[in-house]
Every structure is written in C-alpha cells, then in structure tokens.
C-alpha cells in the first residue's frame, strides 16, 4: 500500500508537471493578450516533431534549444500575419482563427511526416534510470521534464512580476493606447508574448514527445486536458495553472489506483443494491475505470461552483 | 427540330456512358477509418487490399470482371459506418470489406442482414478481415458475414495453450480496453486459464477507456504493486504502444502476452527491453516461413517506409479464397459466391485454411511468437523480429459455436 501510494504520488507529480508545461504558454498568452489559443496544443506537437527531426540531424541538446526557438518563430509569424488582423474583429474571430489553425497544422504535419507515429525515442544521453522507488525505476528524462517545468514557472513569474518588460506587457493588455503613447511598441510586445508562449509550448513538446506518441493526432489528444487545466486553475493565472496541473495529475493517478466502486461504498454503509436494480451496472463501475474522466468532472464542478477557477480574476 | 434531335442524342450519350464499363466491373466497398486517430491502420489495410485486388485484376479479374475497390471513411464510428454503407450500396457495391472495431462490425452485419431481407436479389455480403468479437460468429452470426481473422477466443486459446506449458507463469494481470472486444479478451483469459492452469492466480482485471489514456504510468504502478509475472492485453494502436512505453520507463519486468504486440510502433517503443518478454498471437509473422513470401516482398517494394510495415496476411488469404469461390460458383453473384465459400478449403504457404460452413469463421494456422534478437527478418528496422514459439494448425483452432443461421432458399 505504501509502495503504491509513494509511486502514485510521484507519477501524479510527474504528470502534473507535464500538464503545467503544456499550459504555461497558453496561460501566458491568455493573461497578457486575452487570446484563447486553440492551436496551442498544435504548437506543442510541432515542438515534438521539430525536436525529433533536428535530433536526427544535430543531436538532442542542440535540438532542445532550437526546436522551441523554431516554434517561437512560427508563433511570431502567426501573430504578425494572422492574429493581428483578426484581432480587430473580436474574441470570437480570434477563437475561430486559432481553431482552424489547429486543423491546418495537423494536416501539414501529416503531409510532411506521415500519419503514423515517428520513432521519437528517448535519446541515449538521457536514457538511464535516475533512481529506484520500491523497485520501479524513474527515467532521467522525466527528471529533466520536472526540472524544465519548474524552471518555466520561475522564469514566467519573474519575467512578468519582477522586470520592466513584464510591467510593459501587463500594461499593454489593459491600456494599449497609453503604453503606445509612452513610446513602447505595443504590436511588437504582442508578437513577443505570442512567440514566447509558442516557444514554451514547443519546449514542452520536446520533452512531452518522449512520454506521449509523436503523431499527427497528438495535438488532438492533449488539447482537451489543457483547457481543463486553465479553466480549473483560473483563466490567465500562472499560479492557478500550476496548482490545477498538480491537482489533476495527482487526482487522476490516485483514481487509477483505487479499485472501489459505488457498490462497495453502499455495502460499507449497509445499503444493499439489488442486481436487478436499473443502476446496478453504473454503481459497479470501479473508480479506476472512470479515472480518465475525473479531470472533466472537476471542470464541470468548477464551472458550476466557482466559474473563475481557483485563482482566476474574471469569470470563464 | 431541336427537341427532336435531343431525343435521338440523349439515349446515345447514355449508352456510351454506361454500357461499356458496367459489364466488366465488380465493385467492392472498403469501409474503415481513413482519417482521425485510427487512420494509420485503416490506410495500411486499404493499401494491402488494393495490392491483392490488383494481383487478381492483373490475372484477368474474377469471371471476366475487374474488381474496383471503393473506399469510404467511417472514422471508426458505427453510425457513420451505416451512412457510408448506404452510400456504398447506392454506388452499386455488393460486397463490403471492414475490419477496424468490433462495434462497427456489429452495426454493419445487422444493417446488411436487414438490407438483404428487404431487397431480395440485391444481396450484399460482408467480408470482415479484423473485427474479432466472438459474438459475430456466435449469437450474432448471419449468412452474409464471413470472418477472415481468428476471433478473440481462438487467439486466447492459442495463447493460453503455450502459457499452460510454461511453468514460470504463476500469476497474471489483465489490462484491456473498456468495450466489447476488451471485455471478451478478459473473459476468455479468465475462463481458459481456470480450465488449463487453475494454479495461476489472476491478480488484476483492469479495464481502461478506449484510446483516451495518455499516461499509463499509474496503471503500470498498479501492475507492479500486484506483483505479477505476466500481463495479458488485447490493447491495440496507441493503447498498446503507450502501455508498453510506460512499462519500459518504470523498468517493469513481466512477460507481455499480447494480441497486437506486432502493431506499428510497439516494437520500436519497447526496443531491447522487449526481447524474450514481448509475445503476440497472430496468423502470420515475417519469420513464419523460412523465406519471405513473394507477395510480402513485392508489397514492401511497392510501399516502402516504416509506416507500411506489412501486417495483413489475412487479406491475402481473404482475396485468394474469395476469387477461388467466385471461380467455383462461376458467378460473382453474392448469394452464389457465399454458398461456394461455405466449407471451402485452400492451400496457403502456411498450411491449409478452411471457411467454416456452420458460422463463417475462417480456420487458419495461428502463431504464438516472441520478440527475439536472432531472426532472419526484423521489424521496423529495429534489428529485432518475431520467432515462433508454437504453431497451431488451422483445424486445432476450431472452437464450438452457438451460431444458428438462416440460409437463403
């Protein structure tokens, strides 16, 4: 029991930090630009593909740096030549634009790299076991992932709250004309924010690609959970995203480990449910079987009870 | 004057459009995922079917007609499949080929049965090359459905026969997808192990959502905590690869008894860690014959690349026996071909196969194989390949059936 609990906590933290990596860029873009970027998971996927391709040409460490930078460039281009023009037409147009973009990126990826998963295996340099917990090994790439995830949080927090550029960025969201009048390049700031957000998605993709499957449906596979995290954490709140990521990671991991059903709960309470009862099959579903829907349940609950999320400042 | 001329011209044009090609074309519909998450399997199957159809056409077709394969994308969705089936029938297809997803196969076999009851003389036949829920050839069987893949029970029988002889197996953990096929695998494993090796303990019986799990680490932690030496899984596609990947990451040391360990990406994902531990049961693998089959080699030449790793040997068997039945019936009429298919036997490079008359399940040799270093032909350029542990002859794979089908008079 102790063994399963310890390993589950570790797995939960790892998964939570992966979720945070995925969402940090999205949170940055939303909080600073007010744009809900549906193509965020697509940039994550591009990061995985770029790092795989570059890794074959120039090795893992250079790829770890260059792949996110490429994603940043793609992000900058999206903002400069797409989003900026759509921006004037309001939020619905922005959302539709990024929504369509996600499909375009998926098709492009399919055309370039094919429909099947590429063999994005962990590079030799980080393919070893970091330590053992109750006989289960903990792979080094997951350690690297945790480190990068924490570094992302620190970087974003410091950059936004403790630097002059962060101040300008925050001001540009609420008072663009004033900031512009003070001589700052507001459109440039937006390009920068979108590029950094995209680069963070790319960096997450480099590491996440080892854990998940690098294939054209990757964006689609992680897309929904990303939005669960930002809504539960509070749209645009960095700390909220971190807390929500960890919460969802740990909750889901523990749910898998629990083999009890509602039927067992009733039995402990002394309630007998007849086999012929219409809901018997529903009661008999083990929590472990339902684990992957736990985050979505949390999302629905959160929207009902506290629509602004854990740390959000405005309603979703 | 103008209208008079049109009266003469219209039938002439219609004649030119329809008369010539219609006489020499046998339309067969392929309904499977060609977009979305499962597209890679669907497209590979499409290529394989087309490959063998081209071979038949190059040899003159069947009874003088060339086969045209019409493709329909169903996104592995039963409702979508029914719409596509309707389209296929409207386009003139009298044969339907499908394989991905037993849920889809159930929908199609029911729709085909209804269609044939309502449209005598325009019957449609369903050629199932991969949907392996046993119910399709048992309680849900009908005259119009033929299955060319061994069902989940037959594969489990072969797998457990080999396990029963292996004294090292002490406990088993079952992890499967939460739908009809996954449940069928779990039920078959429990039943057959209890019969063949009552001393083996079942230490876990897990069902997880179909193609929804991204991180299998929590499941692996549970398998590890249960202290098992063997895992049985019917997982396919992403669920197979991600499960294996998570197991490798955690250093889980178990024997993997799988249905689809040979599906694309799995061997690459496990690599060296899978040597002697990853096992599969299949109707064919690259080292089943001493030399690579000529058609497999030709397929690899026509479709190079890792994503085209040859998988569907049963498609070869299916098209060869289909062409044989049509020749025997001297007609491409679905009813006559179906009658000819019943009980039909054919020699293949792996041994004799037979289409059972009582439930329309093809009996073919099955191989239980293990991933190994020392093989002649490797998979996915990994240097690793499949080595046969045991071969079960076609006759021995036969299981009792509850099928009672109504035959057309």
Interface residues (C-beta under 8 A of the other chain):
Chain A: X3 X4 X7 X8 X11 X12 X14 X15 X18 X114 X115 X116 X117 X119 X121 X129 X132 X134 X135 X136 X137 X138 X139 X142 X211 X212 X213 X215 X217 X220 X221 X222 X225 X252 X253 X254 X256 X257 X288 X289 X291 X292 X293
Chain B: X36 X37 X39 X40 X43 X178 X206 X207 X208 X209 X212 X213 X214 X215 X217 X218 X219 X220 X221 X222 X224 X225 X238 X241 X242 X245 X249 X250 X251 X252 X264 X265 X268 X269 X271 X305 X306 X307 X380
